[in-house]
Amino acid sequence: MIEFINVEKQYDNGTKGLSNVNLTIDQGEFVAIIGLSGAGKSTLLRCINLMHNITDGQLLVDGTDVSKLRGKEVRRFRRRIGMIFQSFNLVTRTTVLKNVIVSFVPDLPYWRKITGIVKKEHKIKALEALDKVGILDKAFVRCDQLSGGQQQRVALARTLAQNPDIILADEPIASLDPVTAKVVMDDFKRINKETNISVLLNIHHVEVALEYADRIIGIRKGEIVYDGPTKEVTQDVLDEIYGGKTEEIQAALEETE
Protein backbone atom coordinates (compact mmCIF):
# COMPACT_ATOMS: atom_id res chain seq x y z
CA MET A 1 0.00 0.00 0.00
CA ILE A 2 1.15 3.53 -0.85
CA GLU A 3 -0.08 6.34 1.37
CA PHE A 4 0.45 10.09 0.97
CA ILE A 5 -0.38 12.03 4.13
CA ASN A 6 -0.47 15.82 3.75
CA VAL A 7 2.50 15.60 1.37
CA GLU A 8 4.15 18.79 0.15
CA LYS A 9 6.96 19.11 -2.38
CA GLN A 10 8.69 22.43 -2.90
CA TYR A 11 11.67 22.82 -5.22
CA ASP A 12 14.74 24.88 -4.40
CA ASN A 13 13.53 27.73 -6.61
CA GLY A 14 10.36 28.02 -4.52
CA THR A 15 8.05 26.28 -6.99
CA LYS A 16 5.50 24.01 -5.35
CA GLY A 17 5.32 20.64 -7.08
CA LEU A 18 2.76 19.09 -4.72
CA SER A 19 0.43 20.68 -2.19
CA ASN A 20 -1.44 18.88 0.60
CA VAL A 21 -1.63 15.55 -1.22
CA ASN A 22 -3.58 12.79 0.52
CA LEU A 23 -3.86 9.46 -1.30
CA THR A 24 -4.09 5.77 -0.50
CA ILE A 25 -3.26 3.30 -3.27
CA ASP A 26 -3.79 -0.39 -2.57
CA GLN A 27 -1.75 -3.28 -3.93
CA GLY A 28 -2.83 -4.35 -7.39
CA GLU A 29 -4.52 -1.13 -8.48
CA PHE A 30 -4.12 0.28 -11.99
CA VAL A 31 -4.05 4.06 -11.62
CA ALA A 32 -3.69 6.77 -14.26
CA ILE A 33 -2.55 10.24 -13.22
CA ILE A 34 -3.74 12.98 -15.56
CA GLY A 35 -3.40 16.75 -15.77
CA LEU A 36 -1.76 19.56 -17.68
CA SER A 37 2.01 19.66 -18.25
CA GLY A 38 3.64 20.98 -15.09
CA ALA A 39 0.65 20.05 -12.93
CA GLY A 40 2.72 17.69 -10.76
CA LYS A 41 2.13 14.29 -12.35
CA SER A 42 5.80 13.31 -12.69
CA THR A 43 6.60 14.80 -9.29
CA LEU A 44 3.99 12.58 -7.66
CA LEU A 45 5.47 9.45 -9.24
CA ARG A 46 9.08 10.36 -8.54
CA CYS A 47 8.41 11.00 -4.87
CA ILE A 48 7.31 7.37 -4.50
CA ASN A 49 10.69 5.95 -5.55
CA LEU A 50 12.66 8.77 -3.89
CA MET A 51 13.86 10.40 -7.10
CA HIS A 52 12.38 13.49 -5.43
CA ASN A 53 12.28 14.03 -1.69
CA ILE A 54 9.12 15.42 -0.13
CA THR A 55 9.46 18.60 1.93
CA ASP A 56 6.57 18.01 4.33
CA GLY A 57 4.08 15.33 5.34
CA GLN A 58 4.55 11.58 5.20
CA LEU A 59 4.89 9.10 2.35
CA LEU A 60 4.41 5.51 3.47
CA VAL A 61 4.92 2.32 1.46
CA ASP A 62 3.67 -0.75 3.32
CA GLY A 63 3.90 1.26 6.52
CA THR A 64 7.50 2.38 5.99
CA ASP A 65 8.15 6.13 6.03
CA VAL A 66 10.31 6.28 2.90
CA SER A 67 11.62 9.78 3.64
CA LYS A 68 13.58 8.31 6.55
CA LEU A 69 15.42 5.72 4.46
CA ARG A 70 19.13 6.24 3.93
CA GLY A 71 21.99 4.65 1.96
CA LYS A 72 21.54 0.91 1.44
CA GLU A 73 17.96 1.13 2.70
CA VAL A 74 17.10 3.39 -0.25
CA ARG A 75 18.71 1.02 -2.76
CA ARG A 76 16.93 -1.97 -1.21
CA PHE A 77 13.61 -0.11 -1.28
CA ARG A 78 14.02 0.87 -4.93
CA ARG A 79 14.42 -2.78 -5.89
CA ARG A 80 10.72 -3.18 -5.09
CA ILE A 81 9.72 -0.40 -7.49
CA GLY A 82 10.12 -0.55 -11.25
CA MET A 83 10.42 2.78 -13.08
CA ILE A 84 9.72 3.14 -16.79
CA PHE A 85 10.50 6.33 -18.67
CA GLN A 86 9.35 7.87 -21.93
CA SER A 87 12.94 7.73 -23.23
CA PHE A 88 13.27 3.94 -22.52
CA ASN A 89 16.76 4.37 -20.93
CA LEU A 90 18.28 1.43 -22.82
CA VAL A 91 21.86 0.76 -23.89
CA THR A 92 21.03 0.70 -27.58
CA ARG A 93 24.37 -0.71 -28.80
CA THR A 94 23.96 -3.98 -26.95
CA THR A 95 21.43 -6.80 -27.08
CA VAL A 96 17.93 -6.89 -25.68
CA LEU A 97 18.88 -9.70 -23.29
CA LYS A 98 21.81 -7.76 -21.84
CA ASN A 99 19.58 -4.74 -21.29
CA VAL A 100 17.18 -6.87 -19.24
CA ILE A 101 20.01 -8.52 -17.29
CA VAL A 102 21.06 -5.02 -16.18
CA SER A 103 18.20 -5.19 -13.66
CA PHE A 104 20.20 -7.72 -11.63
CA VAL A 105 23.45 -5.72 -11.52
CA PRO A 106 22.80 -3.98 -8.15
CA ASP A 107 22.60 -7.40 -6.45
CA LEU A 108 25.72 -8.86 -8.07
CA PRO A 109 29.05 -9.23 -6.25
CA TYR A 110 31.75 -6.80 -7.33
CA TRP A 111 33.71 -9.35 -9.37
CA ARG A 112 30.64 -10.18 -11.49
CA LYS A 113 30.03 -6.49 -12.16
CA ILE A 114 33.63 -6.13 -13.37
CA THR A 115 33.76 -9.28 -15.48
CA GLY A 116 30.22 -9.10 -16.80
CA ILE A 117 29.66 -12.77 -15.95
CA VAL A 118 26.09 -13.39 -14.82
CA LYS A 119 24.38 -16.39 -13.31
CA LYS A 120 22.39 -18.79 -15.45
CA GLU A 121 19.33 -18.15 -13.28
CA HIS A 122 19.51 -14.44 -14.11
CA LYS A 123 19.58 -15.20 -17.83
CA ILE A 124 16.56 -17.47 -17.41
CA LYS A 125 14.65 -14.79 -15.49
CA ALA A 126 15.52 -12.22 -18.15
CA LEU A 127 14.29 -14.52 -20.92
CA GLU A 128 11.08 -15.22 -18.99
CA ALA A 129 10.48 -11.48 -18.65
CA LEU A 130 10.95 -11.00 -22.39
CA ASP A 131 8.49 -13.81 -23.01
CA LYS A 132 5.89 -12.07 -20.81
CA VAL A 133 5.95 -9.00 -23.05
CA GLY A 134 6.02 -11.00 -26.28
CA ILE A 135 9.52 -10.25 -27.57
CA LEU A 136 11.47 -13.35 -26.62
CA ASP A 137 12.46 -13.72 -30.28
CA LYS A 138 14.33 -10.39 -30.03
CA ALA A 139 16.59 -11.48 -27.14
CA PHE A 140 19.82 -11.41 -29.16
CA VAL A 141 18.96 -8.41 -31.33
CA ARG A 142 20.61 -5.06 -30.65
CA CYS A 143 18.21 -2.53 -29.18
CA ASP A 144 19.00 0.07 -31.83
CA GLN A 145 17.46 -2.30 -34.39
CA LEU A 146 14.08 -2.29 -32.64
CA SER A 147 11.06 -0.03 -33.12
CA GLY A 148 10.08 2.43 -30.39
CA GLY A 149 7.30 0.15 -29.19
CA GLN A 150 9.64 -2.84 -28.98
CA GLN A 151 12.17 -0.77 -27.03
CA GLN A 152 9.48 0.24 -24.55
CA ARG A 153 8.60 -3.44 -24.12
CA VAL A 154 12.26 -4.18 -23.42
CA ALA A 155 12.15 -1.52 -20.70
CA LEU A 156 9.04 -3.18 -19.29
CA ALA A 157 10.71 -6.61 -19.37
CA ARG A 158 13.73 -5.19 -17.56
CA THR A 159 11.41 -3.90 -14.86
CA LEU A 160 9.52 -7.20 -14.58
CA ALA A 161 12.80 -9.10 -14.21
CA GLN A 162 13.47 -7.38 -10.89
CA ASN A 163 10.13 -8.75 -9.57
CA PRO A 164 8.74 -5.42 -8.33
CA ASP A 165 5.65 -4.81 -6.20
CA ILE A 166 4.98 -1.51 -7.97
CA ILE A 167 5.52 -0.25 -11.52
CA LEU A 168 5.73 3.51 -12.08
CA ALA A 169 5.52 4.68 -15.69
CA ASP A 170 6.30 8.27 -16.63
CA GLU A 171 4.58 9.04 -19.97
CA PRO A 172 5.34 5.54 -21.33
CA ILE A 173 3.48 6.00 -24.64
CA ALA A 174 4.17 9.67 -25.35
CA SER A 175 6.60 8.94 -28.20
CA LEU A 176 4.65 6.01 -29.69
CA ASP A 177 2.12 5.91 -32.50
CA PRO A 178 -1.48 4.97 -31.53
CA VAL A 179 -1.25 1.33 -32.69
CA THR A 180 2.03 0.70 -30.85
CA ALA A 181 0.77 2.57 -27.80
CA LYS A 182 -2.18 0.19 -27.60
CA VAL A 183 0.15 -2.83 -27.64
CA VAL A 184 2.22 -1.38 -24.78
CA MET A 185 -0.86 -0.43 -22.76
CA ASP A 186 -2.27 -3.93 -23.27
CA ASP A 187 0.98 -5.27 -21.77
CA PHE A 188 0.63 -3.02 -18.72
CA LYS A 189 -2.98 -4.08 -18.18
CA ARG A 190 -2.31 -7.79 -18.62
CA ILE A 191 0.67 -7.76 -16.26
CA ASN A 192 -1.35 -5.84 -13.67
CA LYS A 193 -4.15 -8.42 -13.78
CA GLU A 194 -1.93 -11.52 -13.91
CA THR A 195 0.64 -10.54 -11.26
CA ASN A 196 -1.25 -8.10 -8.99
CA ILE A 197 1.59 -5.60 -9.43
CA SER A 198 0.40 -2.06 -8.74
CA VAL A 199 0.68 0.10 -11.87
CA LEU A 200 0.77 3.89 -11.62
CA LEU A 201 1.33 5.87 -14.78
CA ASN A 202 1.03 9.49 -15.74
CA ILE A 203 -0.33 10.11 -19.17
CA HIS A 204 -1.42 12.98 -21.43
CA HIS A 205 -3.83 10.91 -23.50
CA VAL A 206 -7.10 11.18 -21.59
CA GLU A 207 -8.94 8.64 -23.73
CA VAL A 208 -6.22 6.04 -23.11
CA ALA A 209 -6.31 6.68 -19.37
CA LEU A 210 -10.08 6.22 -19.34
CA GLU A 211 -9.85 3.02 -21.38
CA TYR A 212 -7.22 1.21 -19.32
CA ALA A 213 -7.14 2.55 -15.76
CA ASP A 214 -9.47 1.45 -13.00
CA ARG A 215 -8.89 4.69 -11.11
CA ILE A 216 -8.10 8.24 -12.18
CA ILE A 217 -6.16 10.80 -10.18
CA GLY A 218 -6.45 14.32 -11.56
CA ILE A 219 -3.82 16.90 -10.59
CA ARG A 220 -3.98 20.64 -11.13
CA LYS A 221 -1.26 23.01 -9.92
CA GLY A 222 0.09 20.37 -7.55
CA GLU A 223 -3.24 19.61 -5.91
CA ILE A 224 -5.48 16.56 -6.26
CA VAL A 225 -8.73 17.78 -7.78
CA TYR A 226 -10.18 14.35 -8.59
CA ASP A 227 -9.57 10.88 -7.20
CA GLY A 228 -12.06 8.17 -8.06
CA PRO A 229 -13.21 5.36 -10.34
CA THR A 230 -12.71 5.80 -14.07
CA LYS A 231 -16.41 5.18 -14.72
CA GLU A 232 -17.31 8.28 -12.70
CA VAL A 233 -15.14 10.66 -14.74
CA THR A 234 -17.45 13.12 -16.50
CA GLN A 235 -16.77 16.08 -18.76
CA ASP A 236 -17.21 18.35 -15.74
CA VAL A 237 -14.49 16.40 -13.92
CA LEU A 238 -12.14 16.72 -16.90
CA ASP A 239 -12.87 20.45 -17.12
CA GLU A 240 -11.93 20.78 -13.45
CA ILE A 241 -8.66 18.93 -14.01
CA TYR A 242 -7.73 20.73 -17.23
CA GLY A 243 -9.28 24.12 -16.54
CA GLY A 244 -11.86 23.70 -19.28
CA LYS A 245 -9.22 23.03 -21.95
CA THR A 246 -9.83 19.31 -22.49
CA GLU A 247 -10.92 19.57 -26.12
CA GLU A 248 -8.03 21.90 -27.05
CA ILE A 249 -5.50 19.55 -25.46
CA GLN A 250 -6.87 16.47 -27.19
CA ALA A 251 -6.90 18.28 -30.55
CA ALA A 252 -3.28 19.29 -30.09
CA LEU A 253 -2.31 15.72 -29.23
CA GLU A 254 -4.07 14.38 -32.31
CA GLU A 255 -2.16 16.83 -34.52
CA THR A 256 1.17 15.52 -33.19
CA GLU A 257 0.32 11.86 -33.84
HUSULKA-V164105 format. One record per backbone hydrogen bond with DSSP energy under -0.5 kcal/mol. CO is the residue of the C=O (numbers start at 1). NH is the residue of the N-H. E is the energy in kcal/mol with one decimal. If there is no record, write none. Layout:
BEGIN
CO/NH/E ; CO/NH/E
END
This chain:
BEGIN
1/62/-3.1 ; 2/25/-3.1 ; 3/5/-0.5 ; 3/60/-2.9 ; 4/6/-0.5 ; 4/23/-1.4 ; 5/58/-2.2 ; 7/21/-2.2 ; 8/55/-2.7 ; 8/56/-1.4 ; 9/17/-3.0 ; 9/18/-1.6 ; 11/14/-2.3 ; 15/11/-3.2 ; 15/17/-0.7 ; 18/9/-2.1 ; 21/7/-2.3 ; 23/4/-2.7 ; 24/26/-0.5 ; 25/2/-2.7 ; 26/29/-1.6 ; 29/31/-0.6 ; 29/199/-2.7 ; 30/214/-2.0 ; 30/215/-1.5 ; 31/201/-2.3 ; 32/34/-0.6 ; 32/217/-2.6 ; 33/203/-2.0 ; 34/219/-2.6 ; 36/39/-2.0 ; 39/222/-2.6 ; 40/44/-2.2 ; 41/45/-1.8 ; 42/46/-2.8 ; 43/47/-1.5 ; 44/48/-0.9 ; 45/48/-0.9 ; 45/49/-1.0 ; 46/51/-2.0 ; 46/52/-1.9 ; 47/50/-0.9 ; 56/8/-2.2 ; 58/5/-2.9 ; 59/66/-2.0 ; 60/3/-3.0 ; 61/64/-1.8 ; 64/61/-2.1 ; 64/66/-1.1 ; 65/68/-1.8 ; 66/69/-1.4 ; 70/73/-2.1 ; 71/74/-0.7 ; 71/75/-1.6 ; 72/76/-2.6 ; 73/77/-2.2 ; 74/78/-2.5 ; 75/79/-0.9 ; 77/80/-1.7 ; 78/81/-1.2 ; 80/82/-0.5 ; 80/165/-2.6 ; 80/166/-1.7 ; 82/168/-3.4 ; 84/170/-3.1 ; 85/88/-1.2 ; 87/89/-1.7 ; 90/92/-1.1 ; 91/94/-1.5 ; 92/144/-2.0 ; 94/143/-2.3 ; 95/99/-1.7 ; 96/100/-1.7 ; 97/101/-2.4 ; 98/102/-1.2 ; 100/103/-1.7 ; 101/104/-2.3 ; 102/105/-1.4 ; 104/107/-1.6 ; 105/108/-1.8 ; 109/112/-0.8 ; 109/113/-1.7 ; 110/114/-2.0 ; 111/115/-2.3 ; 112/116/-2.3 ; 116/118/-0.5 ; 119/123/-1.6 ; 120/124/-2.3 ; 121/125/-2.3 ; 122/126/-2.3 ; 123/127/-2.4 ; 124/128/-2.4 ; 125/129/-2.1 ; 126/130/-2.0 ; 127/131/-2.0 ; 128/132/-1.8 ; 129/133/-1.0 ; 130/135/-2.4 ; 131/134/-1.3 ; 135/138/-1.8 ; 136/139/-1.7 ; 138/96/-0.5 ; 138/141/-2.0 ; 139/97/-2.8 ; 141/96/-2.0 ; 142/145/-1.9 ; 143/146/-1.8 ; 147/151/-2.3 ; 148/152/-2.1 ; 149/153/-1.6 ; 150/154/-1.7 ; 151/155/-2.1 ; 152/156/-1.8 ; 153/157/-2.4 ; 154/158/-2.6 ; 155/159/-1.7 ; 156/160/-2.5 ; 157/161/-2.2 ; 158/162/-0.7 ; 159/162/-0.9 ; 159/164/-0.5 ; 160/163/-2.1 ; 165/198/-2.1 ; 166/82/-3.1 ; 167/200/-2.7 ; 168/84/-2.8 ; 169/171/-0.9 ; 169/202/-2.1 ; 170/86/-0.6 ; 171/174/-1.1 ; 173/176/-1.7 ; 177/181/-2.9 ; 178/182/-1.8 ; 179/183/-1.5 ; 180/184/-2.2 ; 181/185/-2.7 ; 182/186/-2.5 ; 183/187/-1.7 ; 184/188/-2.1 ; 185/189/-2.5 ; 186/190/-2.6 ; 187/191/-2.6 ; 188/192/-2.2 ; 189/193/-2.2 ; 190/194/-2.8 ; 191/195/-2.3 ; 191/197/-0.6 ; 192/196/-1.4 ; 198/167/-3.1 ; 199/31/-3.1 ; 200/169/-2.5 ; 201/33/-2.9 ; 202/171/-1.5 ; 204/206/-1.2 ; 205/209/-2.1 ; 206/210/-2.5 ; 207/211/-1.3 ; 208/212/-2.2 ; 209/213/-2.1 ; 214/230/-1.7 ; 215/32/-2.4 ; 216/218/-0.5 ; 216/228/-2.0 ; 217/34/-2.5 ; 217/219/-0.5 ; 218/225/-2.6 ; 218/226/-1.4 ; 220/223/-1.7 ; 222/19/-2.8 ; 223/220/-2.6 ; 223/225/-0.6 ; 226/218/-3.0 ; 228/216/-2.8 ; 229/232/-1.3 ; 230/233/-2.0 ; 232/234/-0.6 ; 234/238/-2.2 ; 235/239/-2.5 ; 236/240/-1.8 ; 237/241/-2.2 ; 238/242/-2.9 ; 239/243/-0.9 ; 239/244/-1.6 ; 242/245/-0.9 ; 245/249/-2.4 ; 246/250/-2.5 ; 247/251/-2.2 ; 248/252/-2.1 ; 249/253/-2.2 ; 250/254/-2.3 ; 251/255/-1.7 ; 252/256/-1.1 ; 253/256/-0.5 ; 253/257/-0.7 ; 254/257/-0.6
END
